[in-house]
Structures are given as C-alpha cells and as structure tokens.
C-alpha cells in the first residue's frame, strides 16, 4: 500500500490496523490526516483480503483532535470582519471535505473497531463515532470539546452519537464540553468494553476483528450495509445542515477569543458576540 504521512497501515490475516501517527502532538489532525483518511479507507474497502479494520493511535493518546496550528489558515478568511459569500463558501467546502473524510470510515463496507487509549478529543470523537465498535483502555478520556472553543461540532459527533449514547448523554457532553473517563464512557454505551491498558485494548480489538473475519465476508458486509441504510440518510442530512449553519454563524468574537486563549494558554472570556 501507499506510504502515508499521518498513518501507518498493516494488514495480516484479513485484518487491517490503521494507526494515527500525527505528525502533530497527540496525533492531532492536520492537513495530511484529512487528505489521507478517505484514501486509506477506500483502499481497504476495495481490498478483498481485508475483512475487518482496527483503528487506533500511536503513542499514549488516540487523538487531541483538530490541529489548530496546522489548520488555522482555513478559519482566517471567514473570521475577517468583512467576510462575505466567497470566503464563507470556501469554508463550507472545507468543512464538507472534512466531513467526507470521516464519513469514508462509516461507509467502508468492512467493520471498523476503534481501540482508544489516552485522550480522544473533538475530531477524535467524530472519528470513533464513525466506527462500528469502540473499545477503550482504563486511561482513556473523551471530550466533545468544541463548545469550549466557540464552535458547533460539525464533523459527525452530533449526528452519529445519538444512536450510540442517546440524546440525553449527547446533549450533556455537547453543552458542557466536559471530559469523561473510560468508566463513564462504558456506562453510557460510548465504548463496549474497557481494558487494563493500551496493549490490552489493541489486542482485544484484534481478537474481535479476527472473530468477525472468520464469518462469511459478504454476509458481514451485507449486515453493515443494512444497518447503515437505516441511519446514513439522517446523518448525511444533519452534516449538510451543520456545515451550512457554521458557514453562516461560526465567525464570532468568541471564536477569535477562544483561539487566542488557546495560543496564550489562558482561560477564554466569552461575551456572546
């Protein structure tokens, strides 16, 4: 397979392991991530030797989410005080491209098992929400963090998580932007099971993937197709709505304040402007 900048891909015994590798700290999601993710999953989807996929992160953490330093350029034009239709339209295209990258995981006909250790923040949560099954190590922490940086999450968490954790739990996580640990994640159904450490959760994900791979592959793919048919139209409609909403309403003094506070390493002061 291709050499990747933000991932490694290994295939053995009908199971592929896709590992986030950065290059940003904590496997933060920069331009390489968004470009390569759909390419990888389309290659795996087309490979008849692959029957299941394990998705995990290199190092201590699954992902810190969007790499603000690397991706800040996409926000600059739309944050200008005089931003009109052109920069907003370009921003809409960027957001929808990022949405399509994560949707490629959901659309992969091979079941995807996410094995999460350490932090899984923002875009990381969007990514595992697109997986079929999620497992975690005891040190895993999850955060739908976007509200803290004055952004409405727009890459899939708000659309996919209702069917995974329920409306009440999703609204709590989205409105508060709080962090939750692996035990809470298991209680609300975000992850199926919690394991002692990173090595154990990756091993468990591979064991489950091999169990899936032992079944008739076309039947497994048919099951996923039928399940996606039930949910995919609503997800697609929700993604289109939120991308349009953010292109119209994302620019704000609060967003500028949030980004400034991140780089100045201080608490933001939001004024609703």
ABEGO torsion letter per residue (X at the ends): XBBBAABBBBBBGGBBBBBBAOABBGGBBBAAAAAAAAAAAAAAAABAABABBBBBBBEABABAEBBAAAAAAAAAAAABAABBAAAAAAAAAAAAAAAAAAAAAAABABBBBBBBBEBBBEAAAAAAAABABBBBBAABBBBBAAAAAGBBBAAGAAAAAAAAAEAAAAAAAAAAGBBBBAAAAAAAGABABBBABAAAAAAAAAAAAAAAAABBAAAAAAAAAAAAAAAAAAAAAAAAAAAAAAAAAABBAAAAAAAAAAAAGBBBBBAGX
